[in-house]
Amino acid sequence: KARYVLAFMGFLGMFNVYSLRTNLSVAIVAMVNSSGESDVNSSNVCPDRGQTSSDTANTNGIFDWNSAEQGLVLGCYFYGYIVSNVPGAWLARRYGIRLVLGIAMLLSSIITLFTPLAARSSFALFVALRIILGFFQGVSFPTMQGAWGLWAPPMERSALISAHIAGSSFGTCVTLPVAGVIADQLGWEAVFYVTGGVALLWSCIWLAIIHNSPSVHPRISEQERTYINDSIGVEKYKQEVLAPIADLASTPYVKLKLLTTRTPWLSMLTSLPLLAILTGHFASNWGNYTLLTMLPSYMSSILKFDLSTSGFLSSVPYILQFLFTLVGGYITDVIRKRALTSTIVIRKVNTTLGLAIPAAFIVLAGYIGCDVAAAVAFFSISVAFNALTVPGCKANTVDIAPKYGGIIYGMSNTLANIPGFLAPQVVGLILLDGNSVTQWQTVFWISAAIYLTGAIVYLLFGSGEEQSWA
């Protein structure tokens, strides 16, 4: 079925988005020369677990960046990312998902292929290229979220949204260990060549087979087209949403509708249910990005694993997150179809579990010393349960405003990705005073506090009803 093909391609697309995003988290361990670091910037609490065998490769990198500079490099991607979310959603609504996401990923893959050259040229050029990469990739999630306003029957929304978002977890759990092996065996440059090449291939396939809506898809069955359009009431707002995509604006009436239809920005910005979504999304991403960007460094500097092992262990939580995202979305839709509870109740249950449990276990992970099994287990529980925010507050955008789902998700994703650059830099500044267990405990407590704030705000103000302004 065409909507499942879109979900699968969206899954692979988000795989590539996160592959291009997280490749640096592992590669940077091999890129940076840490042989000259003083004792204050290293931890000797835990015994060596294979790090010595790769000391020459991992400490004699060619870049002399301190922890603050590394935090900037890891986070600067999000300076560009947050800028393009809302414009990307608007472009996708105006020109369709096929061109917007396809061209953005095509340019992202080319940028990634040139990353090693930029890094060797200058620090400033490397940072600039990562910012540009983030700018092009910022359109990805709002574009896919908006697509489901046209493609997803209401009772399949949680599962279809979860399916494409699960690609981000899968991309992380594959990229972290594979990038570690590639960096160990072929050098850090190869990490960017491989991930960039895979993304380039995906972009070409996407542009070849994906179409903007059921109404313009040449190969969709008439049965599926009718089912989707009837279930979401597409005829009711065809002129507002489909006309720019399907070239339906040929009559004076439709042209007038397009000219008089306005996005209700003020109503959106003053909506408490939207505020609740923004806060929950922000909280979810703060903890997620803290671990996504810094976990390989924690495994290497505190638990003393070599690069390949650090990458593998760092990927374990995201394997579980991938499974939780898919299963959570499926179970949520089953509950909604059977009317076991209201939409907002299941959204709030998912969001609470997805923020409160991660808060508890990320703190506990900082107090288990050198127990590797416990560390991996606690980080895994924290990251896995965070996935329940996908069928929770993150899917809620389509509930409260189906027509503006992409734009609202763009707004939410813009705010929620500020932690992408802020969290690594906060961690980098904390670690300037010493890369010790105590400093990392501070990092984890900050994440827990933000998690709990997001859960409380969403519980108080979240809504499952379509808003009057939508």
Residue, then its C-alpha position, 0 to 999 in steps of 0.5 A: k500500500a502506498r502509505y506504507v511505502l511512504a512510511f518505510m521510505g520515511f523510516l529510511g529517511m530519518f535513519n539517514v538524518y540521524s546517521l548524518r547527525t550522529n556520525l560526528s559523535v563517534a568520529i570526534v573521539a578519533m579526530v581529537n588529540s587527547s594525548g596532551e590533556s592534563d589529569v584534571n580532564s581525565s578520569n581514572v576511577c574505572p579500570d582500563r577496558g581495552q582503551t590502551s590497545s587503541d591509545t595511539a589511534n585515539t589520542n593522537g588525532i590531528f585536532d587540538w580541541n578542548s571540551a568546550e570546543q568539542g561541545l561547540v562542534l557537536g552542537c553547532y549542527f542545531y544552529g542551522y537545524i532550528v532555523s529551517n523547521v518552520p520554513g521547511a514545513w511551509l515549503a512542504r505544504r506549498y510545494g509538496i514533500r517529495l521535492v522539499l525532503g528529497i532535495a534537502m537530503l541530497l544536499s545534506s549528503i553532498i555536504t557530508l562527503f566534503t566534511p573531512l576536507a572542511a575539517r582539515s581546512s579550518f575549525a571555522l569552516f568545519v563548524a560552518l559546514r555542520i551548521i549548513l548541514g543542520f539547516f538542510q536537515g531541519v526540514s525533515f521531521p516537519t515535512m514527514q509530520g505534515a505528510w501524514g495530514l494527507w496520508a494517515p487515516p486518523m486511527e493509524r496516525s500514531a503507528l505511521i508517525s512512530a514508524h517513520i520516527a523510529g528510523s531516527s533510533f535505528g539510524t543511531c543504533v546502527t551508526l554508533p557501532v558501525a562508525g566506531v569500527i569504520a573509524d578504527q579500521l579505515g580512519w575517521e574520514a571514512v565515517f563521513y564518506v560512508t554515511g554521506g554515500v548511503a544518504l545520497l543513494w536514499s535521496c535518489i530513490w525518494l525523488a524517483i518513487i515518492h509522491n505528495s498526496p494520495s490524490v496525485h499518486p499515479r500507482i495508488s489503488e483507487q480503494e486506498r485513495t478513497y479510503i484515505n481521503d474519506s477518512i481524513g475528510v480531505e475534500k473538506y480542505k482540498q482547496e487549502v492543502l492539496a491545491p498548491i501540490a496538485d495544481l488544482a488552483s485553476t479556477p477563480y474560486v480556488k485562487l480566491k480561497l488560496l489568497t484568503t486562507r491564512t495560517p493562524w499564527l497568533s492563535m497557535l502561539t497563544s494556545l496552551p495545548l500547543l505550549a504543552i506539546l512544545t514543553g514536552h518535546f523540548a524536555s524529551n529532546w534535552g535528555n535524548y541529545t545529551l546522551l546522543t552526543m555525549l554517551p560515546s565520550y562517557m563510555s570512553s573517558i569514564l568507563k574506559f572503553d576503546l572506540s569500537t566498544s564505546g560505539f557499540l555500547s552507546s548504540v544499545p539504548y537506541i536499539l531498545q528505543f527503536l523497538f519502543t517507538l514502533v511498539g508504543g505507536y502500535i499499542t496506542d492506536v489499538i487502544r484508540k481504535r477500541a475506545l479503551t480511553s480518550t486520545i488525550v489520556i493515552r497521550k498523557v500516559n505515554t508522555t509521563l512514562g516517556l519523561a518520568i522514567p528516563a529522569a529516574f534512570i539517567v540519575l541512577a546511571g550516574y551513581i553505579g560507579c564502574d558497573v558496566a552492566a548496570a550503566v548500559a541497563f540504566f541508560s537503555i531504560s532511560v533512552a527506551f522509555n523516552a520513545l513513548t513521547v513519540p505516540g505521546c506529545k509528539a504525535n499530538t500535533v496532528d490531533i489538535a490541528p490536522k491541517y497545520g500538523g507540519i507547521i506546528y511540528g516545525m514550531s515544536n521541533t524548532l524549540a525542541n532542538i535548541p537542546g541539540f546545541l545547548a546541551p552539548q555546550v552545557v556539558g562541555l562547560i561542566l567538564l572543563d572543571g574536570n572530566s570526573v564522575t561528579q561532573w557527569q552526575t551534574v549533567f544527569w541531574i540537569s537532564a532529569a529536572i528538565y524531563l520532569t518539568g516537561a511531564i508536569v506541564y503536559l499533564l496540566f495543559g495537554s489536549g486531544e481535541e482539534q482546536s477552534w483555530a485549526 
